[in-house]
Amino acid sequence: MEKAEIQALRVRVGCSALLEHEGFAIDLKESTRRAVKFRRDDDIIIVIHDDKGWFDARSDAKGDVFALASYLIGGGFSEALAAVGGLVAYQPTLPAWERPSRVLTGTAPITQRWEQRKRPWRASATWSYLTQSRAIPWHIVRKAIDADLIREGPYGSLWAKHADGADQVVGWEERGPDWRGFATGGAKQLFRFGVTTARRICVTEAAIDAMSLAAIEEARGDTLYVSTGGGWSPLTAQALEILASQRNAQLVAATDNNVQGEVFADRIRQMAEVAGCDFSRLRPRAEDWNEELKERREKGELPHTPSAHQG
C-alpha cells in the first residue's frame, strides 16, 4: 500500500471507530470534547487530537489509529492496516456534545481572557454552582476568590486557574452543571489552593476535588491542595517535581478511588521515591472527594462552617 493510501486511511478512520468495534464504550461523565474516555471492563483509553490520537491511561502506550490497532489486536503493521481498512465504512456512535458557546472566541491571550472574567460574588451563578450543586462551603469558596484562583465562566460555570511557579495564569479548568473542559490554548500545570510553601502537598485530579478535600480537612495550615486537571502533562510533572524537592516535603496521592486514580497515585509514589520525600495514599470513601463531601454534608459529618455574614 502506498504512503498516500495509508494516510487516507488514517484520515478516514478515527480511533473511536476502532475502540467501539473492539467493545469499548464512552464514559460520558469523564469525557470532554478534546479528551474522550473509553472503557472496556478495566481497560481505559483516552482519545485525543480530534479522534486521531490516543493514550492508555494505565501505561505509556499511545499513538495513531494504526498503533491502536496493533495495541488492541496484536500483530504487526500489516494486521493493523487490515483492521483499520475494514472500518472505512464504520460509523461510531459518538455523543452529541452540547458545549455553551464562549463569550470570548478567537485567539485572545490566556491572561487577557482570564482578566476579562469577573471573580465570583455572593449569589452569583458560579458561587451558587459551587456552594449548592457542589456542596463546597462558602468560606472555602471565599478563600479561593481572595487568592484569585477562580473566575466566573459562561452559563454559571467555574474557571479554576492553573498557574506556573510565579503564579502566572497558564490555563484553567472549566466545570459547569452540564459540561467540563480546559481552556482552549491553555496549558495544564497545577491548580494550587492553600499554603504555597506547605510541606504537605495533596494531589487531586480536579480543582473542585482539591477544594472539597480542603473543606473536609478544614484547610489544614500545613497543606497545599493541588489539582492536575485530570491530566499528567510535562508541565504538571515538572511542577510536582519542584514541590517534591522542597525540604521535608510529603506528597499525598489524593486521587480518585478508581483505576485511573490508582495509576496517578503510582506515578506520584514513583516521583516521591525519586525525590526522596515522604509519600502517602489518601483515598476518598466515594469515587472522588466532591462526592464524599456531598455525602458528608447529607450525613451532617462536615466540620463546623463559619456563619456567612459577608460575601
C-alpha positions as CSV (number, residue, x, y, z in Angstrom):
1,M,0.0,0.0,0.0
2,E,1.3,3.5,-0.9
3,K,2.0,6.1,1.7
4,A,-0.8,8.2,0.3
5,E,-3.3,5.4,0.8
6,I,-2.1,4.8,4.3
7,Q,-2.5,8.5,5.1
8,A,-6.0,8.4,3.6
9,L,-6.9,5.5,5.9
10,R,-5.5,7.5,8.9
11,V,-7.8,10.4,7.9
12,R,-10.9,8.4,7.2
13,V,-10.8,6.0,10.3
14,G,-10.8,7.5,13.7
15,C,-9.7,5.9,16.9
16,S,-13.2,5.9,18.2
17,A,-14.4,3.6,15.4
18,L,-11.8,1.0,16.3
19,L,-12.4,1.2,20.0
20,E,-16.2,0.9,19.6
21,H,-15.7,-2.0,17.2
22,E,-13.5,-3.7,19.9
23,G,-16.1,-3.4,22.6
24,F,-15.2,-0.1,24.3
25,A,-17.8,2.4,25.3
26,I,-17.6,6.1,26.0
27,D,-17.6,7.2,29.6
28,L,-19.6,10.4,29.2
29,K,-19.1,11.6,32.8
30,E,-15.4,11.5,32.5
31,S,-15.1,12.8,28.9
32,T,-14.6,16.2,27.3
33,R,-14.8,17.2,23.6
34,R,-11.0,17.2,23.5
35,A,-10.4,14.0,25.6
36,V,-12.9,11.2,25.2
37,K,-12.6,8.4,27.7
38,F,-13.4,4.9,26.5
39,R,-13.8,1.9,28.9
40,R,-13.9,-1.9,28.4
41,D,-14.0,-3.5,31.8
42,D,-10.8,-2.2,33.5
43,D,-9.2,-1.0,30.2
44,I,-9.2,2.8,29.8
45,I,-8.2,4.5,26.5
46,I,-8.3,8.3,26.1
47,V,-8.9,9.6,22.6
48,I,-7.4,13.0,21.7
49,H,-6.4,15.2,18.7
50,D,-9.9,15.1,17.2
51,D,-10.1,11.3,17.1
52,K,-6.7,10.9,15.6
53,G,-4.6,10.1,18.7
54,W,-4.9,8.1,21.9
55,F,-3.2,7.0,25.0
56,D,-3.6,4.3,27.6
57,A,-4.5,5.8,31.0
58,R,-2.7,2.9,32.7
59,S,0.6,2.8,30.7
60,D,2.8,4.9,28.4
61,A,1.2,3.4,25.3
62,K,0.0,6.0,22.7
63,G,-0.1,6.8,19.0
64,D,-2.3,6.9,16.0
65,V,-5.1,4.6,14.8
66,F,-2.6,2.0,13.5
67,A,-0.7,1.9,16.7
68,L,-4.1,1.5,18.5
69,A,-5.0,-1.4,16.2
70,S,-1.6,-3.1,17.0
71,Y,-2.1,-2.5,20.7
72,L,-5.6,-3.9,20.9
73,I,-5.5,-6.7,18.3
74,G,-1.8,-7.6,18.3
75,G,0.4,-8.4,15.3
76,G,2.4,-6.1,13.1
77,F,1.6,-3.2,10.8
78,S,0.1,-5.4,8.1
79,E,-2.5,-6.7,10.6
80,A,-3.1,-3.1,11.8
81,L,-3.7,-2.0,8.2
82,A,-6.2,-4.8,7.6
83,A,-8.1,-3.9,10.8
84,V,-8.2,-0.2,10.1
85,G,-9.1,-0.8,6.5
86,G,-12.0,-2.9,7.4
87,L,-13.6,0.1,9.3
88,V,-13.6,2.6,6.5
89,A,-17.5,2.5,6.3
90,Y,-18.0,2.0,10.0
91,Q,-19.6,5.0,11.8
92,P,-19.1,5.0,15.6
93,T,-21.8,6.2,17.9
94,L,-20.4,9.5,19.3
95,P,-22.0,11.7,21.9
96,A,-23.7,14.9,20.8
97,W,-21.6,17.3,22.8
98,E,-23.5,20.3,24.0
99,R,-21.0,22.9,24.9
100,P,-22.0,26.5,25.8
101,S,-20.8,29.0,23.3
102,R,-18.0,31.1,24.6
103,V,-18.3,34.8,25.0
104,L,-14.7,35.2,24.1
105,T,-13.8,33.5,20.8
106,G,-10.7,33.9,18.7
107,T,-7.1,34.0,19.8
108,A,-7.1,36.4,22.7
109,P,-4.1,35.7,25.0
110,I,-4.7,33.4,28.0
111,T,-4.0,36.2,30.5
112,Q,-6.4,38.6,28.8
113,R,-9.2,36.1,28.6
114,W,-8.7,35.4,32.3
115,E,-8.7,39.0,33.4
116,Q,-11.9,39.7,31.4
117,R,-13.8,37.3,33.5
118,K,-15.3,38.5,36.9
119,R,-14.5,37.0,40.2
120,P,-17.5,35.1,41.7
121,W,-19.5,37.1,44.2
122,R,-22.1,36.0,46.7
123,A,-25.2,34.6,45.0
124,S,-23.6,34.8,41.5
125,A,-24.2,31.8,39.2
126,T,-20.7,30.3,39.8
127,W,-21.0,30.9,43.6
128,S,-24.3,29.0,43.6
129,Y,-22.9,26.2,41.5
130,L,-20.0,25.7,43.9
131,T,-21.9,26.1,47.2
132,Q,-25.2,24.4,46.2
133,S,-24.5,21.9,43.4
134,R,-21.0,21.0,44.6
135,A,-21.6,21.5,48.4
136,I,-18.4,23.4,48.9
137,P,-18.6,25.6,52.0
138,W,-18.9,29.3,51.4
139,H,-15.7,30.1,53.3
140,I,-13.6,27.7,51.1
141,V,-15.1,29.5,48.0
142,R,-14.2,32.8,49.6
143,K,-10.6,31.8,50.1
144,A,-10.3,30.7,46.5
145,I,-11.8,34.1,45.4
146,D,-9.4,36.0,47.6
147,A,-6.5,34.1,46.2
148,D,-7.7,34.9,42.7
149,L,-8.0,31.2,41.9
150,I,-11.4,31.1,40.3
151,R,-13.5,33.2,37.9
152,E,-17.0,33.2,36.5
153,G,-17.2,31.1,33.4
154,P,-20.1,31.2,30.8
155,Y,-23.5,29.9,31.9
156,G,-22.7,29.6,35.6
157,S,-19.6,27.5,35.1
158,L,-16.3,27.7,37.0
159,W,-12.9,28.6,35.7
160,A,-10.2,27.3,38.1
161,K,-6.7,28.8,37.5
162,H,-3.7,26.7,36.6
163,A,-0.6,28.8,37.2
164,D,3.2,28.4,37.0
165,G,5.6,28.8,39.9
166,A,5.4,32.6,39.6
167,D,1.6,32.5,39.9
168,Q,1.2,33.4,36.2
169,V,-2.0,32.0,34.7
170,V,-1.3,29.4,32.0
171,G,-4.8,27.9,31.7
172,W,-7.9,26.9,33.7
173,E,-10.1,24.0,34.3
174,E,-13.7,24.6,33.2
175,R,-16.5,22.9,35.1
176,G,-20.2,23.5,34.9
177,P,-23.6,21.8,35.5
178,D,-23.6,20.2,32.1
179,W,-20.1,20.0,30.8
180,R,-16.4,20.1,31.5
181,G,-13.2,21.1,29.7
182,F,-10.0,23.1,29.7
183,A,-9.0,26.5,28.4
184,T,-8.5,26.5,24.7
185,G,-4.9,27.3,24.0
186,G,-4.1,26.9,27.7
187,A,-1.6,24.6,29.4
188,K,-2.3,22.3,32.3
189,Q,0.1,22.7,35.1
190,L,-1.4,22.9,38.7
191,F,-4.3,24.5,40.4
192,R,-3.0,25.4,43.8
193,F,-5.2,26.0,46.9
194,G,-3.8,26.7,50.3
195,V,-0.4,27.5,51.7
196,T,2.0,27.7,48.7
197,T,5.0,26.9,50.9
198,A,3.4,24.0,52.7
199,R,5.4,20.8,53.1
200,R,2.3,18.5,52.7
201,I,1.1,18.5,49.1
202,C,-2.2,16.7,48.4
203,V,-2.6,15.9,44.7
204,T,-6.1,15.6,43.3
205,E,-7.4,15.2,39.8
206,A,-9.8,18.3,39.7
207,A,-9.9,21.7,41.3
208,I,-13.3,21.0,42.7
209,D,-11.8,17.9,44.4
210,A,-8.9,20.0,45.8
211,M,-11.4,22.4,47.3
212,S,-13.6,19.6,48.5
213,L,-10.7,17.9,50.3
214,A,-9.7,21.2,51.8
215,A,-13.2,21.6,53.2
216,I,-13.2,18.1,54.6
217,E,-9.8,18.7,56.3
218,E,-10.7,22.2,57.4
219,A,-8.0,23.6,55.1
220,R,-5.0,22.4,57.1
221,G,-2.4,25.1,57.5
222,D,0.4,22.7,56.6
223,T,-1.1,21.6,53.3
224,L,-1.2,22.8,49.7
225,Y,-4.1,21.2,47.8
226,V,-3.4,20.9,44.1
227,S,-5.1,19.6,41.0
228,T,-3.6,18.2,37.8
229,G,-6.8,18.9,35.9
230,G,-7.3,15.2,35.1
231,G,-4.1,15.1,33.1
232,W,-0.4,14.5,33.5
233,S,1.4,17.0,31.2
234,P,5.1,17.6,31.2
235,L,4.5,20.9,32.9
236,T,2.4,19.2,35.6
237,A,5.1,16.6,36.2
238,Q,7.8,19.3,36.4
239,A,5.7,21.4,38.9
240,L,5.2,18.4,41.1
241,E,8.9,17.5,41.0
242,I,9.7,21.0,42.2
243,L,7.3,20.7,45.1
244,A,8.6,17.3,46.0
245,S,12.1,18.6,46.1
246,Q,11.3,21.0,48.8
247,R,12.8,20.3,52.3
248,N,10.7,17.8,54.3
249,A,8.1,17.6,51.5
250,Q,5.4,15.0,51.7
251,L,3.5,14.0,48.5
252,V,-0.1,12.8,49.2
253,A,-1.8,11.0,46.3
254,A,-5.3,12.1,46.9
255,T,-6.5,11.0,43.5
256,D,-9.9,9.3,42.8
257,N,-10.9,6.0,44.2
258,N,-10.9,4.1,40.8
259,V,-8.5,2.6,38.3
260,Q,-7.3,5.8,36.9
261,G,-6.8,7.3,40.3
262,E,-4.6,4.3,41.2
263,V,-2.5,4.9,38.1
264,F,-1.9,8.5,39.0
265,A,-1.2,7.5,42.6
266,D,1.5,5.2,41.5
267,R,3.1,7.9,39.4
268,I,3.1,10.2,42.4
269,R,4.6,7.4,44.5
270,Q,7.4,6.9,42.0
271,M,8.0,10.7,41.9
272,A,8.3,10.8,45.7
273,E,10.8,7.9,45.6
274,V,13.0,9.8,43.0
275,A,12.8,13.0,45.1
276,G,13.5,11.2,48.3
277,C,10.4,12.7,50.0
278,D,7.6,11.2,52.1
279,F,4.6,9.6,50.3
280,S,1.1,8.6,51.4
281,R,-2.1,7.5,49.7
282,L,-5.3,9.2,50.7
283,R,-8.5,7.7,49.1
284,P,-12.0,9.1,49.3
285,R,-14.6,6.8,50.6
286,A,-16.7,7.7,47.5
287,E,-15.3,7.8,43.9
288,D,-13.9,11.3,44.3
289,W,-13.6,14.0,47.0
290,N,-16.6,16.0,45.9
291,E,-18.8,13.0,46.1
292,E,-17.5,12.3,49.6
293,L,-18.1,16.0,50.5
294,K,-21.7,15.7,49.4
295,E,-22.2,12.5,51.3
296,R,-20.7,14.0,54.5
297,R,-23.0,17.1,54.2
298,E,-26.1,14.8,53.9
299,K,-25.0,12.9,57.0
300,G,-24.1,16.0,58.9
301,E,-20.4,15.0,59.2
302,L,-18.8,18.2,57.9
303,P,-16.7,20.4,60.2
304,H,-18.3,23.5,61.6
305,T,-18.8,26.1,58.9
306,P,-18.4,29.8,59.9
307,S,-21.5,31.9,59.6
308,A,-21.8,33.6,56.2
309,H,-22.0,37.1,57.4
310,Q,-20.2,38.6,54.4
311,G,-19.7,37.9,50.7
